[in-house]
């Protein structure tokens, strides 16, 4: 018995039963008995209502079409018939023509729709979107490194990888979306149901993460990635075929610019054609078309310059200045990144040596390091050579490795990064927060610095969730004894929050854009720094924000408070208030409750999330509000004041709020000072522990050497006596004791145990003398200890003279 799918229900398996008293159910029951593949869809929404068993065999399990438009065409072995149903609107009944070979519609290896069925289904999704006036995203996917898998492990392993990749892609999209294979390692996604650019990006992020996980083959685990090209109907094509071509073009651009990324067709042509790009890159270095710009970085909270990040630019003779993301993928693909990377390092070290001579010797220069560069077996030797040539301490050079590279390469990078670390250079994880790296990655690699990605920094003062994530990264890194640098600081609010959370270093356009070496030279002479007032709380007027949708209320409050010495800001809605808070530093907020769009409580809750240091109050004529009570109890609101207000009482409450804010600021400042002191103490303790361990090792080595020399001296058949810088006997062998006497023990004054003519040799810086001891003649030579000054002692050697 067939079933009918009602609005809001999921399609049921064929033969699951149903109520045949319903005319629709009777129709479905008849269709279930048909010898052909039959499916029923709502013509308005395109939603699948019913499919019989033969339709399931035709399309395969879990791959039923989601849109009615797939069956409006009469070609391709499918026909469509309009049937007027009991509900409002028409149904579309599709059936397979007799003799059509259903299995041929699916890819034999992966079981997803092949090129022909993909065309059919894609056109159906587009047709439904055209009726609904919505969008469809068509995504072309290319598996990075697949050909290498075939070459290294054989086609059987490649086939297994393709099957697993298809399953993973199917798990990353909705049931209504289509996954197909065009051929080789190229797949296609068709994402329907009014998709947005953000939704597409989220789906691609899931797919990218899924494909980045290791594939378990018979020969072991392998890693691949994927590159995506996206086109959107109707913006990038008026039909499915046109959109598919556009997606293919976008995929080509993404592969040229940066493997492992995705690109929308609407973003335009940002690069050049692949053949010409490779050819031009080969000559660009010879023609000296590459340039290096330097972006300063600053210590927090001191504000002084701490170093620079070296950033590559290509001054293309036709297209102008190109950024690395426009050609870095091709550099990696062709291997040109190796010679270019060495040129960058040599140029940077030469420039840095000049700047260190005129500035702070503790400055750090950061250089980006790609996966292919890190795998270069000669990299460590070349780095050591550059450091020696330009007399740069190793700790002043920092290599930045993107988080994505650490995730993709994993264990392969541990050994080369350890070799670099052995030189003494610093290692940093760059763009942290853009991928899925965990604490495990920070512990597995010998890292020194975590660089928070600009996307998280941008959200610090706007999005509470992402802002909390950035601040959590700072705390987490400090617990692991890693320094933290925030990239992309562009607003004063970001600076204030990062500084308050003890971020170690800051970098961004708020302070200085990347500049050429020539542009920076003049500024270095003047001395670059962040003004102390921007990092520490400067003296400023107490600031009050009034939020009310009634202008007359705002005017009355301004008049009342104009002589109180406050700097008063006003906003007509919660949204305007949040915009002001993002740009201005505010102490106290007074908000109305009843406002259009966002109530006062909603606004103040949001203000607390973004700016918890503010003191927040509600001023409203509506007193019987449970939401206000809850907000007060939860700490979102400091006080609730009523309208109409008593002037004296209102001013007293606002003044009390400012005093509360001042006390809170002082507590925060003291807490921050303690945090900074604790962090610095942790670093000093770690440094002392390392120094003590090194000293202990040196002492052990020295002790061993002393014992070894004592054994050597004791074995000599001639008398030997050593004197330290204070004139005390430091060492003496048995032969010397036998000739001089037992009084020549270690610790005795040498003038008390040696004849005057011998003791006096020390005053002259050494020499020789003839003496008679115990009836024997000796030639005694007194020599300062090698590579030492006089204070470190002398060595007496007694040589017997033949009569």
VENQUI-V83818 format. One record per backbone hydrogen bond with DSSP energy under -0.5 kcal/mol. CO is the residue of the C=O (numbers start at 1). NH is the residue of the N-H. If there is no record, write none. Layout:
# VENQUI-V83818
co = <CO:CO>
nh = <NH:NH>
This chain:
# VENQUI-V83818
co = <1:4:6:13:18:19:22:23:24:25:26:27:28:29:30:31:37:38:39:40:40:41:42:47:49:50:52:53:54:55:56:60:67:68:69:75:77:79:81:83:83:89:90:91:92:92:93:94:95:97:100:101:102:103:105:107:112:113:114:115:116:117:118:119:120:121:122:123:124:124:125:126:127:128:129:129:135:135:136:137:137:138:139:140:141:142:142:143:144:145:146:147:148:149:149:150:154:155:156:157:158:159:160:161:162:163:164:165:166:167:168:169:169:170:174:178:179:180:183:185:185:186:186:187:188:189:189:190:190:191:196:197:198:199:200:201:202:203:204:205:206:207:208:209:210:211:214:215:215:217:220:222:225:227:228:229:230:231:232:233:234:239:240:241:242:243:244:245:246:247:248:249:250:251:252:253:254:256:257:258:261:263:264:265:268:273:274:275:276:277:278:279:280:280:281:283:284:285:289:291:292:293:294:294:295:297:297:298:299:303:304:306:307:308:309:310:311:312:313:313:314:314:316:320:322:323:324:324:327:328:329:330:331:331:331:335:335:336:337:338:339:340:341:342:343:344:345:346:347:348:349:350:351:352:353:354:355:355:360:364:364:365:366:367:369:370:371:373:376:378:379:380:381:382:383:384:385:386:387:388:391:393:394:396:397:398:399:399:400:400:401:402:403:404:405:406:409:410:411:411:412:413:414:415:416:417:418:419:420:420:421:426:427:427:428:428:429:430:431:432:438:438:439:440:441:445:448:449:450:450:451:452:453:453:454:455:456:457:459:459:462:463:464:465:466:467:468:469:470:471:472:473:474:475:476:477:478:483:484:484:485:485:486:488:489:491:492:493:494:495:496:497:498:499:504:505:506:507:508:508:515:516:517:518:519:520:521:522:523:528:531:531:532:532:533:536:542:543:543:544:544:545:546:547:549:550:551:552:553:554:555:556:557:558:559:561:561:566:567:569:571:573:574:575:576:577:578:579:580:580:584:587:588:589:590:591:593:593:596:599:600:601:602:603:604:605:606:607:611:614:615:616:616:617:618:620:621:623:625:626:627:628:629:630:631:631:632:639:641:645:646:647:648:649:650:651:652:653:654:655:656:657:658:659:660:661:662:663:664:665:666:667:668:669:670:671:672:673:674:675:676:677:678:679:680:681:682:683:684:685:686:687:688:689:690:691:692:693:694:695:696:697:698:699:700:701:702:703:704:705:706:707:708:709:710:711:712:713:719:720:721:722:722:723:724:727:728:729:731:733:734:735:736:736:737:741:743:745:748:749:749:750:755:755:756:758:759:760:761:762:767:769:771:773:776:777:778:778:779:779:780:781:781:782:783:785:789:790:793:794:795:795:796:797:797:798:799>
nh = <17:6:9:16:20:22:26:27:28:29:30:31:32:33:33:34:96:52:94:49:50:92:46:42:5:40:56:57:58:59:60:63:70:71:72:78:97:95:93:85:91:85:43:83:41:94:81:39:79:100:102:104:105:106:114:111:107:181:118:119:120:121:122:123:124:125:126:127:69:128:129:130:131:132:133:134:194:195:233:139:191:231:189:229:187:144:227:146:225:149:150:151:152:153:154:154:158:159:160:161:162:163:164:165:166:167:168:169:170:171:172:172:173:173:177:190:113:188:186:143:187:182:183:141:180:139:191:178:192:137:200:201:202:203:204:205:206:207:208:209:210:211:212:213:213:224:216:217:222:220:217:215:144:142:263:140:265:138:236:136:237:243:244:245:246:247:248:249:250:251:252:253:254:255:256:257:258:330:329:261:228:230:267:268:270:277:278:279:280:281:282:283:283:284:285:287:289:288:315:313:517:311:296:515:309:306:307:506:303:530:299:364:297:366:295:368:293:324:291:315:316:322:320:316:314:326:327:328:331:332:333:334:335:336:337:338:339:340:341:342:343:344:345:346:347:348:349:350:351:352:353:354:355:356:357:358:358:359:363:308:366:398:310:400:402:374:375:376:379:382:383:384:385:386:387:388:389:390:392:391:393:396:397:365:426:367:401:428:369:402:430:406:407:408:409:410:412:413:414:415:416:417:418:419:420:421:422:423:423:425:424:399:448:449:401:430:451:403:434:453:441:442:443:444:445:447:483:429:452:485:432:487:456:457:458:459:460:460:462:463:464:467:468:469:470:471:472:473:474:475:476:477:478:479:480:482:481:450:504:505:452:487:507:490:510:495:496:497:498:499:500:501:503:502:300:486:298:489:511:512:294:520:521:522:523:524:525:526:527:305:534:535:535:536:538:538:567:587:588:546:569:590:571:592:551:554:555:556:557:558:559:560:561:562:562:564:566:568:544:546:548:577:578:579:580:581:582:583:583:584:586:615:545:617:547:619:595:600:598:603:604:605:606:607:608:609:610:611:614:616:589:638:639:591:641:643:623:625:629:630:631:632:633:634:636:637:635:618:620:647:650:651:652:653:654:655:656:657:658:659:660:661:662:663:664:665:666:667:668:669:670:671:672:673:674:675:676:677:678:679:680:681:682:683:684:685:686:687:688:689:690:691:692:693:694:695:696:697:698:699:700:701:702:703:704:705:706:707:708:709:710:711:712:713:714:715:716:716:798:733:796:730:731:794:727:750:724:747:722:737:738:739:740:741:741:744:745:748:729:752:753:754:758:759:760:761:762:764:766:765:782:780:778:776:773:801:771:780:781:799:769:783:797:767:795:788:792:793:785:723:783:797:721:781:799:800:779>
